[in-house]
Amino acid sequence: MTVAITPYRILVFFAKTWTILAIIVILYSALYLPQAAESTDYVMTFYVAGHLVASGEALNLYPGPDALSFTGAPFDKATHALLPHLPQNLTAAYMYSPLVAWIFTPLSHLRPNLSLLLWQGLSLAALAICCALLAALTQTRSSDIFFFSFLLFPVFISVWIGQLGIVFGLLPLCGGYFLLMKNRPFLAGLAWSFLSLKPQYLPTVGLVGLALALVGRIHCLLGIVLGSAALFLANLFILPKEITMNWLTSLKASDATYVTGLYTVPIHIITSLPSNLLMLFPVSQRPSLKLPFYSLAAALWLIGLWQGRKLARSNEDWSSKISLISALGLSLLPLVPPHMLYYDLCMFFPAGVILAGREWTTPEGDFLRKSALMAWASISLYFPFFLTVNADVALPLVLEAILVGFFVALLIFTNKISVGSAR
């Protein structure tokens, strides 16, 4: 039997080809380019953090309480001492909880490039599980979803540089979403609580949990709160309390990364609306502008929460409610947290699958699907742009404007649904 060549099959072929090439690049870099491997986020951050915990030097994870920069901090010095191929001009910084560092202690006993390779393998396995969960809910082949995921460049980059976004982000997000769609809200909340290991992801699921709680369904929010509290307490029991306190005080230095300019992050990889807006102004003015810009972000989140509550109260079926409220939360990811980088947009992947995989029968629904695909394409096209265009704050702001437009499209569509259901 011959298989008809459709635009969909052509896209799958292209995605499959690109995925294979991307995995080859990932494997080759880890095995044969030691300097490139040591410069990845994984080795510079999580491998070294795990090594410090394993060797009894956890006190070197964080800078002092008065530090406003990570340059020259104990962690930065330990990283350069441990990694001989690391360029001296790179500053190593660890901004995550002590628990995350403890999780990486087993992997720190391997050579850096082999540890990176194992983590990349775990990330690909976690991505495959996410695709299987989404496929079970959308009636789409999991292999197709896996190949499509690499068309969203933040997914590829997260795997390549060994970031946490797949294992500690997408996996609990998709697991919790699957459980919630199966009407297991408390277990979904427990799964989502693991996002507290990368806290900037919490506003997404917090919106869903709180929207449901406002209409009397508190189990999901309860699971998020109890699970997050248990993970925080684990920091205190597994490692000395002093280290957890050092982590909390180091958050000031983390914020200084974006505000004071003492340790600069390249402008083009910052994809957080509050931070992008701050970058429009001189460093001396940024501290005074934090409150209004962070308040704007909070207002956007509250608008999304209000719309989520309206959806939760509507007469729509449970599946439609959860998918749309979840998409609302995900659409706010680059607009609300103050600290987001380009690779963190890998979390947008489920939103594209959720919305593009549904059969909308109205013009508004078709427009929403096209808006989701446009947002997906914009995120991916942004990658070659920031590689070839001089770094400038205008570039990320253009991407943010497109993603704001996607959020507005979601608001319009969900408002029409909730109003129609109320009637």
N, C-alpha and C positions, 0 to 999 in steps of 0.2 A: 504494500500500500504506500502511496506517496503522501507526503505531508505537505499541506498547502503552506506556501511561504507568505506569511502575513507580517505586517509591521511589528506585531508583538514578538513573533519568532525572530525577526531580524534584531530587535532590541535585546532579546535574550542571548542571541549569539554574540552580539557585541559585548554585552555585560560579562558573559562567560569568558570571552577572550581576554578582556581587560582584567578580570579577577585572577586568571591564571598568570598573566604577566606580573600583576601586582604581588602575588604570593612568591613568585620567583625573585622579584626584587627584594622582598622582605627576607627571604632565606639567604640570598647571596650577601646582603648587607650584614646580617648577623654572623655569618660564618667566615667571610673573607675580608671584611673591612673593619678591623678592630677599633680604629679611631672613630669611625662613624658609629659603631655600636656603643662606645663609651660616651659619645655625645648625645645619645638618646635620652629622653626624659626618664625612661625606666631605669637605666643604669645610673645616671647622675642623681636620681632621686630615690627610687624605691629599693634598688639593689643596695645602695650605700646605706640607706636607713635600716634595712634588714641586717646588714653587716654590723652596724654600730650596736644594735640591740643584741645580736648574737654574741658580740665580743664584750658585752658589759659596758659599753660606752654610750648608752642611751641619752645621757645628759648632754651629749654633743648634738642632739637632733635640732635644737632650737637656739636662736640667738638670745642674748640677755634681755631683761625686761625693758631696758631703755633703748634698745637698738631700733633704728629706723631703716636698716638695710641688711641684706643677707651677705653682702660682699665682705669677705674677711671673717665671717662668723665661724664658730667651731665646725659646723657642718660643711661649709665651703672648704675649709682647710683640710678636713678629713677626706673629702671627696677627691681633691687634687692629689693627696698623698696616696690614696688607694688606686687611682686610675692614672697610670703613667702617660697614656695617649691623650688625655683630656687637654684641650687648649687652655692656656693660662688665662685667656681673656674671658672665659665662660664662668659665670657665677652659679654655683650649685645652691639650691634652696629647698628645704623640706617644709611644707605648710600643712601637712595632713596630721591626723591624730596619731598618738603613740600606738594605738591598736593596729593601724594600717602598717606601720613599720614592723610590728611584731609578726603580722601575717606573712611578711616577706622574709623572715629569718631563714626558713628552709631553703629558699631559692638563693640566698646569699652565700651558700657554701659551694656553689658552682662557680666556674670562671664567668666573668661578666657577659661575654657573648653567648655562652651556652645558657646562662640564666635568662638572658633576653629572649633567646630562641624558645625556651620552654614557656615563658610567659606569653609570647606571641602565639604559641600553639594553644595555650589555655584560652586566650582571647578569641581565637578562631573557633574553638569548640563552643565557647559561650555564645558566640554569634550564631553558630549553627543551631543551638538550642532555641535562641530567640526566634529564629526564622521558622523553626518547627512549630513553636507556640503560636506565632502569628498566622502561619499557614492553616493551622487547625481552626482558627476563627474566621478566616477570610476565604476558605476554599480555594486557595492558591497553592501551587506546588512550592514546598519549602526550598527546593533547590533553586527555583527561579528567584524567590525572595532573597536567598543568600547571594546570588550573583548580582541582583539589583542593588543590594546594600553597598557594594563596592563602587557603584556609580555615585554614591553620596561620599565625596572625598574625605570628609571628617572621619568616616568609618575606617577607610584605608589608612589614613594618617594615624589614628589612634592605635591601630594594630602595629603599624610600622615603628612608631617611636615608643611603644610599650606603655601607653597611658592607661588609666584606670577605667576609662569611659565604657568599655565593653563589659568587663567582668563585674565591676562595682556600679555600673550605670544601667546599660541596656538589659543585662540579665535580670536583676531584680525588678526593673521597670516592666519588662515583658512578662515575667513570672507573675507579678502582682496583677497586671492587666488581665492575664488569662484567668487567674483565680477569681477576680472580680466579675468577669464576664460569665463565669460559671456559678455566680452568686455565692462566693465564699469570701465575704468582705473582710472578716477579721484576719484570715490567712493572707489575703491580699495586702492588708495593712502591714502585717509582719514582714512580708517580702519587700514591700516598699521601704520599710524602715532601714534596710541596708543601704539605701541611698544616702543616709546620714554619714556614711564613710566618705562621701564626696558631697558635702552639704549644699553646694549651689544647685544641686538637682532637686532638693526637697520641695521648693515652692511649687513644682509641677504636680507632684502627687499630693502635696498638702492641700492644693486647691480642690482636687477631686474628693479627698477625704472630708474636708470641711463643708463642701457643697452638699454632700450626702448627709453629713451630720446636721446641717441646718434644716433638713426636712425629716429629721428623726432617725436617720440611719447612721448610728454612731460607731458601728463595729469597725469599719475601715479606719477611721481616724483613731480609734482606740488602739488598733493594731500598730499603726504608725508611731503613736506616742510611746506605747509600752516597749516596742522593739527598739526605738531610738534611745530610750532611757537605759535599756539593758546594754546596748552597745557602748553608751557613754560610761556606765558603771564598769564595764569590762576594762576600760582604760585604767581605772583606779585599782582594780584587783590584779591585773596581769603585770603591770609595771608600777614602780614607786609613784605615789601621788604627786610628788614634786615634778615629775616629768609631764604629767597632765596639766599642772598649773603653768609650767613653762610653755606648753603648747597654747594655752588660752591667752597668755600675755604676748605670745609671738604674733597673734593675729593683728596687732598694731603694725608690726613690720610688714606683714602681708598686705595690709591696706596701703601702706606707704609705697609699695611697689607700683600702684596705679595713681597715687595722688602726688607724692613729693618729687618723683622723678629720680630719686637717689639710685634705685636699681630699676632700670627701664626695661619694659617688655616692648618688643617691636609693635608699633602702632597697628600694623596691618593684621596682626593675629588676634587683636583684642576685638571680640564680637559681643560685647555687653553694651546695651544702650546707655546706661548711666556712665560707664567708663568712657565710651566714645564721645559723649557730650562733654565730659570733663576735659578730654584731650583738646577741645577747641580753645581752651583758655590757658593762660600762662600758669606755670607751676605755683606761683605765689597766690593765685586766686582760687585754686582748686579746693583747698580745705573749706572755704566759706561757701562754696557751691555744692558741696556734697549733700547737704540737707535738702535743698530744693530738687536736685536731680534724683536722689534716692526716694524722695517723696513722690515724684512723678512715677517712678517705677512701682512704688507701692500702690499708687492710684490705679495704674494699669492692672495690677494683680487683683485689686478689689473689684474692678469692673468685670474681669474674667470670673471672679468668684460669684458675683451677683448673677451673671448670665448662667453660670453653672448651677446655681440654686434654682433659677427659673426652669432650667432643663430638668433638674431632679424632681421638680414639682409637676412637670407636664405629664400628659397621658401617653407619651411615647413609650415604646417597649423598652425593657431593661437594656437590651443590647445597644439600641440606638442612643439611649441616654449616656451610657458609660463610654461608648466610643467617642461621642461628641464632647463630653466633659473632659475626657482624657486629651483629646486633640486641642481643646482650649488651653489646658494646662501646659501642654508641650509647646504650643505656639508662643507662650509667654517666656519660654526658657531664655532666649537671647535678649529679652526686654526688661527683665526684672532683676536677676542677680547682679550685684556690682562687679563680680569677678568671673568673667567667662572668656575663654579663648576659642579659637576657630575649631580645634578638634573636639571641643565639648558639644558642638552642633551635631555630633553623631547621634545624640538623643532625639534629634528630629526624625530619624529614620522610621520609628513606629508610626508617627503621625502621617507620614506619606503613605505607608502601607495601609493604615486604617481608612484613610479618606479615599485613596485611589482604588482600593479594593472593594468599595461599596457601590451598589447599583442605585444611583440617584435618578429619580424619574422626573424631576422638575428642572426648569432652567437654572434656578438658584443652586440646586445640587450639582449640576454640571459645571457651573461657574466655580463652585467651591472646589471641586476636583481639579479643575484647571489651575486654580490659585495654589493648591497644594503642590502640583507638579511644577509650577513656576517657581515657588519658593525652593523646592528641592533642586531645580536646575540652577537657580541663582546661587545657592550655597556651593554647589559643585563648581560652577564657572568662576566663582570668586578665587579659587585656589590658583589656577594659572594666571589670573590677573595680578594677585599680590606677589607672584614670583617674577613677573616681568615689568611691573609698574613701580616707580619709586614710592616708598612708604609715605603715605599721607592720610590724615584722619578722614578726608572726604571719602576714601574708598570703603572703609567699613561702614560709614554712615549711609552710603548708598545701599549696601546690603541690609542694614537695619531698617531702612525705609521700606524695602520690599517685604521684609518680614513683618513690619507693622501693618502693611497692607494685607498680608495674609491673615493676621489677627483680626483686623476689621472685617474681612470677608467672612470669617468664622462667626463673629458677633452678629452680623447681618443675617446670616443663614440660620443660626441657632435661635435668634430672636423671632424670626418668622415661624419656626417650628414650634417654639414654646407658646407663642401667642395663638397660633392655630390650634394647638392641643388644648389650650385653656378654653377656647370656644366650644 
